[in-house]
Amino acid sequence: MARYADRLLADGERPILRTRQHAIAPIVEARYAWAILVASGVLVWLNLQIAADNPLRTVLGYLALILVVSSIAWLAFVFGNWYAQDYLVTNRRVLKVDGILRKRSADSSLEKINDAVLEQSVLGRMLGYGDLEIMTAAETPVDHYSYLSGAQQFKRTMLDAKHSLEQEIYDFPGPPLRAVAPAPAGSAAQSAPAPAPVTTMTSDEITRALGNLADLRDRGAISPEEYEAKKSDLLARL
């Protein structure tokens, strides 16, 4: 069965890296649940020290039972939510999915990302987790990943995917040029400088490239003037 995040992927979008918070995150988040569990254990020990006919023993027994059940339910919720996390780097965006039954998804388009600020403590460097803050071109944080597992690899993969997407959008690589037979020695074709080759593109490639450009223009990543200039260049390659 496909994961929830996989059903959010657009046509042509593919996951490059998939991760979640480090396993230390639910342990830290559930620290109060651990404290309640320890307190319930203390109550059980105190209960055993009281005489069997003492009414206080019954009260402490029920209180300890309530604390044990509450702490276990709390821990189950925290670890279940951690297990349900799905953080993806795709060839188009960074996608974060949280929630067990009620899902929440947030994404950041790669072309909008300018940089990512990574902070790691000494323990984080040892265990391989960190806090990652994704920045836009206006140096505005758009998303925050705390206790991110494999934080360094996540940041590298995200920036590499951004670079690859920019190359795909702006460079428009065409099919390889066929080799041209050399002209005979002394001919006019050999003496004249060869014109710069123009890379041709199929109509499907141009349609896809124009769609990417229009999406960038609508998002504000490029200006309308840049869009028109690139559009004219693409149409000339037909």
Buried (B, 14 or more C-beta within 10 A) or exposed (E): EEEEBBEBBEEEBEBBBBBBBBEBBBBEBBEEBBEBBEBBBEBBEEBEEBEEEEEEBEEBBEBBEEBBEBBBEBBEBBBEBBEBBBBBBBBBBBBBBBBEEEEEBEBBBBBBBBBBEBEBEEEBEEBBBBBBBBBBEEEEEBBEBBBBBBBBBBBBBBBEBBEEBBEBBBEBEBEEEEEEEEEEEEEEEEEEEEEEEEEEBEEEBBEBBBEBBEBBBEEEBBEEEBBEEBBEEBEEBE
